[in-house]
Amino acid sequence: MVSQRPFWQRKTLAEMTEAEWESLCDGCGRCCLHRLEDEDTGEVHTTCVSCKLLDTHSCQCSDYPHRKQKVPDCIQLTPEDAAGFTWLPRTCAYRILAEGGQLPAWHPLVSGDPDSVHKAGISVQDKVISEAEVQPDDFEDHIVIWVDDE
């Protein structure tokens, strides 16, 4: 008999198919924000400045298949890197599952609604600006703290 539990509850990250892995992304866009590291303390700060490829309304990459060619430092998440997902927001499904947690009710896989991440206020939808609009030297003027990620 096949288990009735969803794949993310019965499989490890490494056991997931590529399609299952990709479906874990809730579409919040937070991983596409620029981060700044304090050279003295090593502390990492998130900005409200997004990658030039992020559509700041839909929170989707405008050229996902070619993002690595257009943005060479774009990080591609893999199951092998799961132990290092601590830089991801606490709301990120990859981080949640890597740390042994459960997906929240607003996650599209749980809710069945692809807009639930936006309705819950988790996404960066219409809350960020593209790096095309900000000089790199001014990124520090755009440091933000997401309330649910402190």
C-alpha angles and dihedrals in degrees: 000000000000116000116254091213115105118257094255089059096047103035133061117233089256092054095055123106118240090257092051091047093051092047090061089074106100093199095242094138094217094123088060094063122105116251128202124208120213104233092211101046103021088231113150120221125196120222131203088238113110133203112273090246096057115103097221093209103044092031089223128126109255091217107020096161092054100031094114091055093048097038107028094186093054106127117231110207116225132176089245089064095050095112089061097051091107090106090063119091116274086243094060114114092217091056094040093053094041088056093048098255134133127252113259122246092253093058109113092233090057100036097039088224118109089203095054091095089058094042089052091053093239097120129077090238108155091344100096141056130226120254085238087073098049133061111236090237088060097053091100088063087064101055111140138181117217107220094227093046103056 
